[in-house]
Amino acid sequence: MCPYVRKGENINGWYYYCDAVAFGLKLTARELEEIGCTPEQRKICQSLMELAVGVGLVPEPADG
């Protein structure tokens, strides 16, 4: 599991987001791959974020 994914439940319901995007981290494609953040996984994460909070932002490689 990606170390930047945050998920859980609070008083308003479920949340699911990416700390890498929230904090504006610039990760290369290689760094993203190393933590399991592949293009396919980003699609899954974005879908889960949209289901949980209505919008989804996932990291894009800084070198591309």
N, CA, C and O atoms as a DFTB+ gen file, in Angstrom:
256 C
 N C O
     1  1       0.843      -1.184       0.000
     2  2       0.000       0.000       0.000
     3  2       0.884       1.242       0.000
     4  3       1.924       1.287       0.657
     5  1       0.461       2.213      -0.725
     6  2       1.193       3.475      -0.835
     7  2       1.281       4.170       0.521
     8  3       0.284       4.252       1.239
     9  1       2.464       4.671       0.879
    10  2       2.608       5.350       2.169
    11  2       1.917       6.711       2.222
    12  3       1.806       7.298       3.299
    13  1       1.452       7.223       1.086
    14  2       0.819       8.541       1.052
    15  2      -0.709       8.499       1.108
    16  3      -1.347       9.539       1.264
    17  1      -1.294       7.321       0.984
    18  2      -2.757       7.210       1.018
    19  2      -3.251       7.331       2.452
    20  3      -2.735       6.685       3.365
    21  1      -4.255       8.167       2.625
    22  2      -4.912       8.326       3.929
    23  2      -6.381       7.991       3.746
    24  3      -7.055       8.555       2.884
    25  1      -6.868       7.081       4.552
    26  2      -8.277       6.702       4.456
    27  2      -8.808       6.394       5.838
    28  3      -8.063       6.022       6.744
    29  1     -10.084       6.554       5.978
    30  2     -10.708       6.282       7.261
    31  2     -12.103       6.861       7.309
    32  3     -12.695       7.192       6.282
    33  1     -12.616       6.976       8.515
    34  2     -13.964       7.483       8.713
    35  2     -13.937       8.534       9.816
    36  3     -13.254       8.377      10.828
    37  1     -14.678       9.588       9.604
    38  2     -14.821      10.600      10.643
    39  2     -16.303      10.929      10.800
    40  3     -17.149      10.219      10.256
    41  1     -16.621      11.961      11.512
    42  2     -18.012      12.303      11.781
    43  2     -18.805      12.602      10.504
    44  3     -20.024      12.433      10.478
    45  1     -18.122      13.040       9.458
    46  2     -18.781      13.363       8.190
    47  2     -18.844      12.189       7.224
    48  3     -19.402      12.324       6.135
    49  1     -18.294      11.056       7.590
    50  2     -18.291       9.882       6.718
    51  2     -16.874       9.472       6.340
    52  3     -15.903       9.817       7.014
    53  1     -16.786       8.734       5.256
    54  2     -15.498       8.198       4.813
    55  2     -14.664       9.257       4.112
    56  3     -15.192      10.150       3.449
    57  1     -13.349       9.139       4.272
    58  2     -12.424       9.993       3.524
    59  2     -11.337       9.120       2.921
    60  3     -11.019       8.052       3.443
    61  1     -10.778       9.581       1.829
    62  2      -9.724       8.874       1.109
    63  2      -8.984       9.933       0.303
    64  3      -9.567      10.555      -0.586
    65  1      -7.716      10.143       0.601
    66  2      -6.956      11.145      -0.135
    67  2      -5.478      10.790      -0.167
    68  3      -5.031       9.853       0.496
    69  1      -4.730      11.555      -0.948
    70  2      -3.302      11.320      -1.155
    71  2      -2.492      12.464      -0.550
    72  3      -2.615      13.611      -0.980
    73  1      -1.670      12.154       0.441
    74  2      -0.804      13.161       1.063
    75  2       0.200      13.749       0.069
    76  3       0.562      14.920       0.180
    77  1       0.647      12.954      -0.892
    78  2       1.622      13.456      -1.864
    79  2       1.042      14.638      -2.629
    80  3       1.734      15.631      -2.856
    81  1      -0.211      14.540      -3.023
    82  2      -0.875      15.642      -3.725
    83  2      -1.196      16.765      -2.748
    84  3      -0.989      17.939      -3.056
    85  1      -1.698      16.408      -1.577
    86  2      -2.092      17.415      -0.583
    87  2      -0.923      18.318      -0.197
    88  3      -1.109      19.514       0.027
    89  1       0.273      17.753      -0.119
    90  2       1.444      18.536       0.273
    91  2       2.280      19.005      -0.916
    92  3       3.330      19.622      -0.731
    93  1       1.821      18.716      -2.139
    94  2       2.512      19.187      -3.331
    95  2       3.863      18.547      -3.576
    96  3       4.762      19.189      -4.120
    97  1       4.021      17.286      -3.181
    98  2       5.299      16.602      -3.399
    99  2       5.534      16.378      -4.886
   100  3       4.603      16.061      -5.626
   101  1       6.755      16.540      -5.314
   102  2       7.147      16.306      -6.702
   103  2       7.906      14.987      -6.753
   104  3       9.068      14.918      -6.352
   105  1       7.252      13.950      -7.242
   106  2       7.854      12.626      -7.320
   107  2       8.058      12.247      -8.779
   108  3       7.199      12.505      -9.622
   109  1       9.196      11.635      -9.071
   110  2       9.470      11.181     -10.433
   111  2       8.674       9.913     -10.711
   112  3       8.130       9.293      -9.797
   113  1       8.614       9.540     -11.975
   114  2       7.911       8.319     -12.356
   115  2       8.516       7.114     -11.635
   116  3       7.796       6.217     -11.197
   117  1       9.826       7.104     -11.516
   118  2      10.494       5.992     -10.831
   119  2      10.109       5.943      -9.352
   120  3       9.827       4.869      -8.819
   121  1      10.095       7.098      -8.691
   122  2       9.709       7.143      -7.275
   123  2       8.263       6.691      -7.087
   124  3       7.947       5.983      -6.132
   125  1       7.394       7.103      -7.998
   126  2       5.996       6.673      -7.915
   127  2       5.884       5.159      -8.085
   128  3       5.165       4.494      -7.338
   129  1       6.594       4.624      -9.066
   130  2       6.583       3.172      -9.300
   131  2       7.081       2.412      -8.075
   132  3       6.532       1.367      -7.726
   133  1       8.115       2.931      -7.425
   134  2       8.700       2.256      -6.259
   135  2       7.725       2.129      -5.096
   136  3       7.829       1.195      -4.301
   137  1       6.783       3.053      -4.991
   138  2       5.804       2.977      -3.898
   139  2       4.488       2.355      -4.360
   140  3       3.511       2.326      -3.612
   141  1       4.468       1.855      -5.605
   142  2       3.273       1.189      -6.110
   143  2       2.259       2.115      -6.750
   144  3       1.126       1.714      -7.012
   145  1       2.659       3.352      -7.004
   146  2       1.754       4.338      -7.601
   147  2       1.898       4.288      -9.123
   148  3       2.455       5.194      -9.742
   149  1       1.385       3.215      -9.700
   150  2       1.428       3.021     -11.144
   151  2       0.249       3.752     -11.784
   152  3      -0.676       4.156     -11.079
   153  1       0.265       3.927     -13.099
   154  2      -0.897       4.554     -13.747
   155  2      -2.207       3.818     -13.435
   156  3      -3.245       4.449     -13.233
   157  1      -2.151       2.495     -13.398
   158  2      -3.347       1.712     -13.085
   159  2      -3.813       1.961     -11.654
   160  3      -5.008       2.108     -11.400
   161  1      -2.865       2.007     -10.724
   162  2      -3.216       2.247      -9.321
   163  2      -3.758       3.658      -9.129
   164  3      -4.657       3.870      -8.316
   165  1      -3.222       4.621      -9.867
   166  2      -3.732       5.996      -9.759
   167  2      -5.186       6.077     -10.212
   168  3      -5.971       6.830      -9.637
   169  1      -5.549       5.312     -11.231
   170  2      -6.953       5.278     -11.673
   171  2      -7.849       4.724     -10.571
   172  3      -8.937       5.244     -10.322
   173  1      -7.385       3.669      -9.917
   174  2      -8.148       3.073      -8.816
   175  2      -8.283       4.070      -7.673
   176  3      -9.377       4.270      -7.145
   177  1      -7.179       4.690      -7.294
   178  2      -7.207       5.666      -6.200
   179  2      -8.133       6.831      -6.526
   180  3      -8.899       7.277      -5.671
   181  1      -8.067       7.321      -7.751
   182  2      -8.924       8.442      -8.127
   183  2     -10.395       8.044      -8.021
   184  3     -11.213       8.826      -7.537
   185  1     -10.734       6.849      -8.464
   186  2     -12.121       6.376      -8.358
   187  2     -12.566       6.288      -6.905
   188  3     -13.680       6.692      -6.572
   189  1     -11.704       5.764      -6.038
   190  2     -12.048       5.656      -4.618
   191  2     -12.220       7.031      -3.980
   192  3     -13.119       7.232      -3.164
   193  1     -11.362       7.972      -4.351
   194  2     -11.491       9.334      -3.823
   195  2     -12.804       9.960      -4.270
   196  3     -13.497      10.599      -3.478
   197  1     -13.141       9.776      -5.537
   198  2     -14.383      10.345      -6.053
   199  2     -15.596       9.739      -5.364
   200  3     -16.571      10.440      -5.092
   201  1     -15.543       8.452      -5.082
   202  2     -16.644       7.811      -4.353
   203  2     -16.749       8.324      -2.924
   204  3     -17.849       8.543      -2.415
   205  1     -15.609       8.515      -2.282
   206  2     -15.604       8.899      -0.867
   207  2     -15.901      10.379      -0.647
   208  3     -16.673      10.730       0.245
   209  1     -15.295      11.248      -1.454
   210  2     -15.432      12.685      -1.190
   211  2     -15.904      13.514      -2.385
   212  3     -16.053      14.731      -2.269
   213  1     -16.140      12.875      -3.522
   214  2     -16.679      13.597      -4.665
   215  2     -15.666      14.148      -5.647
   216  3     -16.035      14.576      -6.740
   217  1     -14.404      14.144      -5.281
   218  2     -13.349      14.618      -6.177
   219  2     -12.090      13.801      -5.900
   220  3     -11.875      13.345      -4.777
   221  1     -11.266      13.619      -6.920
   222  2     -10.041      12.853      -6.724
   223  2      -8.863      13.478      -7.434
   224  3      -8.931      13.769      -8.629
   225  1      -7.784      13.685      -6.704
   226  2      -6.546      14.204      -7.275
   227  2      -5.431      13.221      -6.968
   228  3      -5.201      12.863      -5.813
   229  1      -4.747      12.791      -8.007
   230  2      -3.652      11.837      -7.844
   231  2      -2.364      12.454      -8.383
   232  3      -2.410      13.343      -9.233
   233  1      -1.211      11.985      -7.891
   234  2       0.057      12.561      -8.350
   235  2       0.372      12.193      -9.795
   236  3       0.040      11.107     -10.270
   237  1       1.011      13.114     -10.467
   238  2       1.531      12.870     -11.805
   239  2       3.050      12.943     -11.715
   240  3       3.581      13.719     -10.920
   241  1       3.756      12.149     -12.514
   242  2       5.220      12.177     -12.454
   243  2       5.772      13.575     -12.720
   244  3       5.327      14.264     -13.638
   245  1       6.737      13.981     -11.915
   246  2       7.338      15.307     -12.046
   247  2       8.283      15.384     -13.239
   248  3       8.624      16.477     -13.693
   249  1       8.704      14.236     -13.746
   250  2       9.659      14.224     -14.850
   251  2       8.995      13.991     -16.200
   252  3       9.673      13.658     -17.172
   253  1       7.691      14.159     -16.270
   254  2       7.045      13.867     -17.538
   255  2       5.905      14.705     -17.890
   256  3       5.304      14.518     -18.949
